């Protein structure tokens, strides 16, 4: 997966702009935010980024972090992390057909 994906950026932007239309999933891990996004949200290259019943994991590259830091900080603020900042962000994505939802999970390291 290309970690500078416009598809990932667009989904994260959708979540940021429409938090009432997504499902934030409670997590035990303090550095993780998991979100269920309705599968009615248009996504480019859905088969690549949100495969059915599989997970795709990728580390967002430094350029993505630099370009979209404010957006990522909004998600980091939703964690229960005791850290003040992060160096790396891992994104896990997949499609859960039984829930009619795309899974987006951000892990801040």
N, C-alpha and C positions, 0 to 999 in steps of 0.2 A: 504494500500500500504506500502510496506517496504521502509522506507526512505533511506536506504543504497543501493537501487536498482542498480544493474549493468546496467539495462536497461536505467534508468534515466542518470546515469553517461555516458553511451555510446552515448546517444543522445546529451547531453551537449558537449561532446568531439567532436562529428561530427559538431555541430554548430560552436564551437571554431576553428576547423581546416578548415571548408569550409563556411565561412561567406557569400561568394558570391553565394552559392547554397540555401540559406534560405532567408526568408522574415522577416526582423525586422519590427515589427508593431509599428507605432507611438503611444505613450501613453500620456495621460494627467497627470497621476500620476508620481511624480518624483522618486519614489522608485521602479518602476516596469520596467521589460524588457519582452516584448512579442515577440515570434518568431513563424513563420509558417515554419514547416519542411516538405518537400515533402514526401508523403506517400510511395515513392519508396525506402526510407531509411529503411534498415532492422532493426526491433525492436523486441527483445525477449519479450514474454508475452504481445503483443500489446493489447489484449482484457482487460488485467488488468490495464495497465498504460495509454492507450489511447482509452477509450470507445467511441463508436460512439454517437455523439450528447449529450454527458454528460461531466461534468467536475469532475476531481478527484483532491482534494487539500490535501496536506500533508506538514508538517514541516520537513525539513531535520534535521536529528539528529546531535548531536555534533560531533560524530565520522566522519560522512560524511563531515561536515564543516572542521574538522581538516585535513582529508586526501586529500580533494580536494579544499583547500582554494585558491590556485593560479588560478584554473579554475574559481571558483566562483567570485574571485576578477575581472577577466576579464569582467564578466557580470555586476558586480557592477559598474565598470568604464563606462559602457554604460548607466547607469541611469543618471538622472538629479538631483540626491539627493544632498542636501546641507550638509548632514552628511559626516563625514570622514570615517566611518566604519559602520558595522552592527553586530547585535547579533544573529539574526534569519533569516533564509531563508525559505520562503514558495514556494512550486512548485505546479502549477496548470497545469494539462495536460488533453487533450481530443483529439478526432478525429473529424475533420470537413469534412465530405464526399463531400460536394459541392465545397470545395476548394482543395480536394485531399491533405490535409495537416494535420499533427499532430500539435496541439497547445501546446506550452511550454511557461509558464509564470512564471517568477521568481520575487518574492516580497521580498525586503530586508528591514528588520525591525531593 
